[in-house]
Amino acid sequence: MLLFVADGLVGLDEGLNRHFPKAKRQRCLVHVGRNLMNKVRVKDRKAVISDFKQVHRAANREAAELKLNEFANN
């Protein structure tokens, strides 16, 4: 299994599809977090990033999905 972790660079998906059509892709969590922080009020950033980290630090997939649902609904 191939996994590519990237920052969302334009054109990268096209190249991966051409050369590695079965590869899985994941957005870099640092870049996801930065993008998220750019869309949140400054006063809410600490709480939001703390909740965001709970999702990707979960012990397993099921726990992560629960945390993601909580995060999305707050």
TORKOL-4160 file (C-alpha; in steps of 0.2 Angstrom, whole numbers, padded with zeros to 4 digits, m for minus):
74
<pt num="1" X="0000" Y="0000" Z="0000"/>
<pt num="2" X="0006" Y="0017" Z="m0004"/>
<pt num="3" X="0002" Y="0033" Z="0006"/>
<pt num="4" X="0006" Y="0050" Z="0001"/>
<pt num="5" X="0005" Y="0064" Z="0014"/>
<pt num="6" X="0005" Y="0081" Z="0006"/>
<pt num="7" X="0001" Y="0099" Z="0009"/>
<pt num="8" X="m0013" Y="0101" Z="m0005"/>
<pt num="9" X="m0001" Y="0107" Z="m0018"/>
<pt num="10" X="m0011" Y="0111" Z="m0034"/>
<pt num="11" X="m0008" Y="0098" Z="m0047"/>
<pt num="12" X="m0001" Y="0084" Z="m0036"/>
<pt num="13" X="m0016" Y="0074" Z="m0036"/>
<pt num="14" X="m0016" Y="0073" Z="m0055"/>
<pt num="15" X="0002" Y="0067" Z="m0055"/>
<pt num="16" X="m0002" Y="0054" Z="m0042"/>
<pt num="17" X="m0017" Y="0048" Z="m0051"/>
<pt num="18" X="m0006" Y="0046" Z="m0067"/>
<pt num="19" X="0009" Y="0037" Z="m0059"/>
<pt num="20" X="0002" Y="0029" Z="m0043"/>
<pt num="21" X="m0017" Y="0027" Z="m0046"/>
<pt num="22" X="m0020" Y="0015" Z="m0032"/>
<pt num="23" X="m0011" Y="0026" Z="m0019"/>
<pt num="24" X="m0020" Y="0033" Z="m0004"/>
<pt num="25" X="m0018" Y="0051" Z="0000"/>
<pt num="26" X="m0019" Y="0061" Z="0016"/>
<pt num="27" X="m0017" Y="0080" Z="0019"/>
<pt num="28" X="m0003" Y="0084" Z="0031"/>
<pt num="29" X="m0011" Y="0088" Z="0048"/>
<pt num="30" X="0001" Y="0103" Z="0051"/>
<pt num="31" X="m0007" Y="0111" Z="0035"/>
<pt num="32" X="m0025" Y="0106" Z="0040"/>
<pt num="33" X="m0022" Y="0114" Z="0057"/>
<pt num="34" X="m0015" Y="0130" Z="0049"/>
<pt num="35" X="m0029" Y="0131" Z="0037"/>
<pt num="36" X="m0042" Y="0128" Z="0051"/>
<pt num="37" X="m0034" Y="0142" Z="0062"/>
<pt num="38" X="m0035" Y="0154" Z="0048"/>
<pt num="39" X="m0054" Y="0152" Z="0048"/>
<pt num="40" X="m0056" Y="0153" Z="0067"/>
<pt num="41" X="m0058" Y="0169" Z="0077"/>
<pt num="42" X="m0042" Y="0172" Z="0087"/>
<pt num="43" X="m0051" Y="0171" Z="0104"/>
<pt num="44" X="m0057" Y="0153" Z="0099"/>
<pt num="45" X="m0040" Y="0146" Z="0092"/>
<pt num="46" X="m0033" Y="0138" Z="0108"/>
<pt num="47" X="m0050" Y="0128" Z="0111"/>
<pt num="48" X="m0052" Y="0124" Z="0093"/>
<pt num="49" X="m0034" Y="0117" Z="0090"/>
<pt num="50" X="m0035" Y="0107" Z="0107"/>
<pt num="51" X="m0051" Y="0099" Z="0100"/>
<pt num="52" X="m0044" Y="0096" Z="0083"/>
<pt num="53" X="m0029" Y="0087" Z="0091"/>
<pt num="54" X="m0040" Y="0076" Z="0101"/>
<pt num="55" X="m0046" Y="0069" Z="0084"/>
<pt num="56" X="m0030" Y="0064" Z="0077"/>
<pt num="57" X="m0023" Y="0058" Z="0094"/>
<pt num="58" X="m0037" Y="0046" Z="0097"/>
<pt num="59" X="m0032" Y="0028" Z="0102"/>
<pt num="60" X="m0041" Y="0020" Z="0087"/>
<pt num="61" X="m0052" Y="0023" Z="0072"/>
<pt num="62" X="m0068" Y="0022" Z="0082"/>
<pt num="63" X="m0062" Y="0034" Z="0095"/>
<pt num="64" X="m0056" Y="0046" Z="0081"/>
<pt num="65" X="m0073" Y="0045" Z="0072"/>
<pt num="66" X="m0082" Y="0049" Z="0089"/>
<pt num="67" X="m0070" Y="0064" Z="0092"/>
<pt num="68" X="m0072" Y="0070" Z="0074"/>
<pt num="69" X="m0091" Y="0070" Z="0076"/>
<pt num="70" X="m0090" Y="0080" Z="0092"/>
<pt num="71" X="m0078" Y="0092" Z="0084"/>
<pt num="72" X="m0089" Y="0094" Z="0069"/>
<pt num="73" X="m0104" Y="0097" Z="0080"/>
<pt num="74" X="m0097" Y="0110" Z="0091"/>
